[in-house]
Amino acid sequence: MPWSYVPAAGGAPGKGDVVDYRKSAQEVLDNIGGAENVVSAAHCATRLRLVIADNEKVNQEALEAVDGAKGVFQAQGQLQIIFGTGTVNKVYEEFTDLGGFETASKDEVKEAAAAQQNIFMRAIKLLGDIFVPIIPAIVASGLLLGIMSALDYMSSNGILAIDTSNFIYRIADLTASTSFTFLQILIGFSAARAFGANPYLGAVVGMAMIHPSLQNAYTMASEGVQTVVPVIPGLYGFDWVGYQGHVIPIVIAVGIMAFIEKRLHKIVPEMFDLFVTPLVSVLVTVLVTFVAVGPVFVWAENAILNVIQALLTLPFGIGSAIVGLFYAPTVVTGIHQMYTAIDLGQLAQYGVTYWLPIASAANIAQGGAALAVALKTRDAKIKGLAVPSALSAFMGITEPAIFGVNLRFVKPFIAGCIGGGAGALVCALTNLAASGTGVTGIFGILLCLAQPVQYVIMFAVAAVVAFVISFALYKDKDTEQAAA
């Protein structure tokens, strides 16, 4: 029979440290409504990920008591049980054996979970599928932009003597802006993959929308629109301007292209499909986008960004504080997957994003709240989960802290939200902005090298406020019962 030793918080094995993988797997199965209630099952590095048919049959309290389980939460249509690295693999093997399940990948589980979600949440997931894959490219450029901005500041203020004609400096400066200069191509490629279309055709659509023969959109403010192309002479025409600085119109355009391509594959004879389908798909998409769809969604995107910016710039930082206060709840619902689009939109329009520092404040605050639980609890199991979860949140990964600790005990989660609001208030009052997206928490300072002091202050305020409130409010269950 498979067993394992899981060291207690104090280091030596204690009561309950021996984990019977098969017994744990059976307990999980018994408390989720049996094998017939499981749509799909997979695991990641630390968590058992399940898609459940009927969540009413899930006994979450009993699952939290399963031997070896360090936490249980539901997110994005999945029931996730934290077992930890190494243990989760063994429990998963026994779980699939007991239930007679076929092994599934994380992506397959995500697809199964998405199929059970409503249209709005599926749209949010789609945005995540589009923007998350391009984050590494944006992070690389954003970090380099931050470094170049800091070097420029130090050079212009006599802090450092830098030769800006040096070949290393010039290549670094070139590389820093590359991802943002050709962002629409990256989005086109990624969006096509998310829509199930040919990603290279998606890239071509992105290229067409920033083609050098078009007037660069960034010159409109100083030069105005140079050319208007008539569609119906005297009645309607469109601006011969590129889509630099825009995100959503590219996504919509590629969505149209995917729709056309998939239907052409069904009706065009195979011998003509290779050249007819790509030609018609790209030409019709670009035509429809420039003439009709593009201008509409440019207006819509600008309106959304203007509303967000108006909220963030409300007097006394009120708007930013509200966003910081409610940021973590949007992580719980999965809405946060769309926030990369906001970051990219702000970066394209303003050259910086004011959204990312607020997200960072919210993440840091949840870490502070979880750390308070770790230091106050006398339960070794909770402490063993809360410490790494807090550290993870300080690094920008909040799911373990939110779902494994804070939301489970409610009051720490509320404390984290308040801390996030306080940190966001600092962001507004100091006008803190980031040069890129994708990195929050401790390493988020690398995107704010032009304002490192402001970032440190934000970090301290968010973490301390959340920690103090969480420490004051949190009590172990047995302590609460004794007080009652």
N, C-alpha and C positions, 0 to 999 in steps of 0.2 A: 504494500500500500504506500502511495507517495506521501512523504512528510517533508517538512522543512523547518529549520529554526529561523525565527524572525527576532533579532535582538531587541530587547526592551529598551526604553529611553535611557535607562541607567547603564546600558552596555551589556549586562549579563542576562542570560535567558531567565525569564520568570514565568509565572503562571499564564497560560494562554499563548506563550510564544511559539509553541509547536503547532504548525499549520498543517492540517490534513487537507490537501488540495481537493480531493474528491468530495470530502464532507462539505467543504466551503462551496464547491460548485453545486452540490445538491441543495444546500440551503438557499443559494441564489435562485436556483430553478424553482424551488418550492414557494418562494416569496415573490415571484413575478407572475404567478398564474400558470406555471407549468410550461412544457415545451410548445404546446399549441398556441401559446400567447406570444411567442417570439417570432418576429418577422425576419430578423437578421441579427447576426452576432459577429463581432470582430474585437480586436484589441489593439491598443497602441502601446507605447513604452511603459505606461503605468496604469492604464484604465481598461476595464472590460466595457465595451461599447455595445449596447443592445438597442434594437428598435422593437418596441412593444406594440402589439395590436390594441390592447385595452389597458390603459394606464390605471384604471380603477382597480385592477387586480394586483397592483404592485403594493407591497407592504414595505415602505421605505424605512420605517423604524427598525423592522426586523432585519433588513438588508444591512443597515449600519452596524448591527450586532453580529454579523457574519464573521467568523474567525478569519483574520487577515485583512478584512476590509478596513480602509482608513477613511472612507467618506463615500457618500452617494449623492448624486445630483442629476437633474435633467436639464439638457441644453440642446437646442436645435433639433428637437425631435428624437433625441437619443437619451436612454437611461445609461449613465456612466458610473461605474463602481471602481473606486480607486483601490488597487491592491499593491501597487509599487512595482518597481523594476524587478524582473526575474520572477516574482511570485505570480504576476498576472498571466504570464505565458503558460505556467503550469495549471493554473485555475481554468484558463480558457480551454486547454486541451481536455481536461476532465469534463468541462461544461459541454463542449461539443460532442464528446463521447456519450455522456448521459442523455443529452437531448436528441442525439441523432442528427445534429445540424451539419451542414456543409460549411467548411471554413470560408470566410468572406474577408475581403480587404476593407480598409477604412473607407475608401472611396465608394465601394459597393454599399456599405452601411449608410454612408451619407446620402447616397441616391435613394435608398429605401426610406430613410427618414424624410427626405425632401418630398417624396411622393405622398406622404401623409400630411404635409403642411398645406396651409391655404395659399391662395395666389399671391398675396402680399409677401409672405415669408419666402415663397419660391423666387419671387423677383429680387428680394434682398439677397438670397443665396446666390442668384445668378450674378449680381454685382460683385459679390465676394469672389466668385469663381473667375471673374474677369480681372479684377484688380489685384487680388492677392498674389498671383504668379509674377506680376511685374514689379512687386515691391522691392526685391533685391536690386533691380536696376535703378529704381528711384532712390533707394537707401544709399547706393554707391555714389550717385551724383549728388544727393543731398548732403552727405557727409563731406564730400570733397568741396562742395560749394561753401559749406560752413567753414572749412579750413581755409579756403582761399579768401573768404570774406574776412576772417580773423587776421590773416597775413596782410591783406590790403589795409586793414585798420591800423595794424601795428606799423606798417611801412609809412603810411600817410601821417602818422602821429610821431614819427621819429623813434619809436620803441625798438624797431629792428631795421637794419639796412638791407633791403631786398632788391636784387637786380631783377626787375620784371621782364627783362629781355632774355633772361636765362632760358635755355631750351627746356629744362625740367619744369620751370614755372609756366612756360607757355603751353606745354603739353598738358600739364595738370589743369590749367585754366580751360583748355579746349575740352578735356575729358569731363570736367565738372558740369558743363552745360549740355552734354550730348543727349542724355536721356530725356531731358525736358524739351530740347529742340525737336526731337523726333518722337515725342511721346505719343502722338496720334498713330504712328505706325505700330508701336508696341501695343497700344490699346486695340487697334484693328486686328492684329494677330491673335491676341489673347481672347478677344470677344468672339472671333470666329471659332476658336476651339471650344469656348463655352457654349456657343449656339450649335455646335456639331457640324460646322461648315469647314471648308478648306481654309486653314489659317493663313496660307500664302495669298489667297484672294482677299482675305480680310486685311492683310498688310498692304496690298495694292490699293484698296479703298482708302486706308489711312494715308498712304502716299499721295493719292490724288487730292486729298483734302488739304494738304500743305504743299502742293506743287509750287515750285519756284516761279512759274508763270503767273500765279495769282499774287495779288497784292498782300504782303505780310500783314496779318491782323494787328500786330503790335504797332504798325505805323499809322493806323487809323486816327488815333488821338491827335497826332501832330500834323498829318497830311490830309485827313478826311478820306472819303471813298473816292478813288481815282476813276473807276470804271463801273458803270451799271450796264448789265447785259439785258437787252429787252427780250421778253418772252412773248407778250402780247403788246406790240408797239402802242405806246400812248396809254396803256392801262397797267401793265405789270412787267417788272424786271427784277433781277436780283443782283446784289453786289458781287463783283468779281474779286472777292476777298477770301483768303485762306482761313482755315479753322485753327490757327495757332491759338493756344490759350483755352481751347474747348475740349470737353471730355464726353459729355452725354450725347451730343450729336453724332460722334463717331460710333458709339455703342448702338444707337438707333439705326445708323446707316448699315452697320454690319449685320444687325438683326434682319433688316430688309434683304440684304444680300443672301443671308443664310436661308431665308424663306424662299427666295427665287431659286437658289441653287438646288435645294432639296427637291423642289417640284420639277425642275428641269431634268434632274437625274431620272425621274420616274417616267417622263414622257418623251425625252429625246432618244432616238435610236442609239444603241451602243457605239456604232461606227462613227457617229457624229458627236457623241457626248464629250469627248476629250477637248474639242475646240469650241463647240457651240455653247456649252454650259458655262465655262469660265467667261467667255466673251460677253454673252448676254447678261450674266449675273452682275459682272463688274460695271458694264456700260449703263445698264438700266438703274443700278443702285446709285452710281455717281450722278446720273442725270436727275433722278427723283430727289436725291439729297440736295443738290445745289439749287434746283428750281423751287422746291416746295418744303421738304421735310427739314432740311438744315436750318433755314432762317427761323422756323417756328421753335425748334429746340434750342437754338442759340438764345433766343429771347427767354425761353423757359429756364434755361440753365443760369443765365444772368440774373433773372428774377430770384431764383432760389438762393444763389450766392449773395445777392444784395440783402435778402431777408436775413440770412445767417449772419452776415457782417453787421447789419443793423442791430441784431440781437446781441452780438458780442461787444458792440460798442455803446450799449446803453449806459447812461450816466452812472457813475460810482461803481462800475463793474457788475451791476445787477444781473445783466444778461449772461455774462460769462459764468457767474456764480450759479445761476440756474442750470446752465448746461453741465457744469462740473458736478452739481448735485445729482442730476438725473442720468449722468453718463453710465454709471455702473448698472442701473436697472435696464438700460438698453443692451448691455452686454448679456444680461440674463435672457432677454427676449431674442437675441441674435441680430437685432437691428444694426448693431455696430459694424456689421460687415460692409455697410454702405459708406462708412466714414472715410475710407481711402479716396472715394470719389470726391468728397468735400475737400480733403487735403490737396488733391491734385488740381481741383478747380481753383482753389485759392492760390496755390503755387503758380499756376498758369496766369492768373489775373493780377496777382499782387507781388509775385516773386518770393513770397514767404507764406507760411500757413500759420494762422492764429489758433487753429483748431487743435493741432497736435500737442502743444503745451498743456492745453486743458485736459486732453485725453491722458497725458502723462501724469498730471496732478491727480486725476481720478484713480489711475492705476496705483500710484504711490500710496494714496490714502487707504486703499483696500489692503495694501501690504502692511501699513501701520496698524490698522485695526486687527489684522490677523496676528501680528507680532504681540499685541497686547494680550490676546487670548493665549498665545503660547507661553507668555511669562506669568500669567495669572492662574491658568488651569493647573489642577493637581492630577488630572487624568493623563497618564503617560501616552495613551493612544492619541488623544487630541493634541497633546504637545508635539508628538512625533509627526503629526500631519501639519500643524500650524506653523512650525518653524520653517520647513522648506517651502511651504506655500507663501509665507511672508517674503522670503528671499526671492522667490520666483516673481512675485508681484513687483518688488523693487527693481527687477530686471525687465519689467514690462509685460509679463505673462500672468494674467490675473485669474484665469479660470480655476486653478487649484484653490486660491485664497477665497474667491467669491463662492464657488459651489461646494468646496470641501469644508470650509470653516465658517466664513462670515454669514452667508445666507442660511446655513444650517442652524445657526443660533440667533439669527435675525438682528439682534441689537448691534453686534459688531458690523454687520452690513450697513445699518443705518449710520453708525459712526463713520464708516468709510465714505459713505455718500456725503456726509457733512464735511469731512476732511477734504473731499474732492471739490466741493463748493468753495471752501476756504482757499485751497490752492489755486483754483480757477480765478478767484477774485484777485489774487496776487498777479496772475497772468495779465488780467485786464488793467490793473493799476500800473503795472510796469511795462505794458505794451509788449509783452514777451511773444516772440515769433520764432518759428523754426524754418530752416532752409530746405528741409526735406520731410519725408514721412517714413513710417515703418519702424521707427525706433523710439521707445518711450522709457520711462524709469531712469535708472542711473546712467545708462548710455545715451539717453535722449539729450544730454547736455552737449553731445558732439554735433547735434543739429542746431544748437543755440550758442555757438562759440562767440557770436557777436554780443551776447548778453549772458555770460556765464554766471555772474553774481545774481542776476534776477532769477535764473533757473535754480540756483542753489537755495535761494530764499523761498521760492515756490515749493521746492522739494521738502524743505524743513517744515514749512507751515502745513502742507497737506499731511505729511507723516505724523507730525506731533499732535495736531488737532484730532486726527482720527485715532491715534494711539491713546490719548488721554481720555476721550469720550468712551472708547471701547473698553479700556481698562476699568473705568468707573461703572459701566453698565453691565459688563459680562460677569456671570456667576455660573459655576458648575451646577449641574442639575441637582446634585445631592445637597448643595448649599442652599439653592432656591427652595427645595422641598423642606429643609430644616427651618428656614426662615418663615415659610408658610405655616 
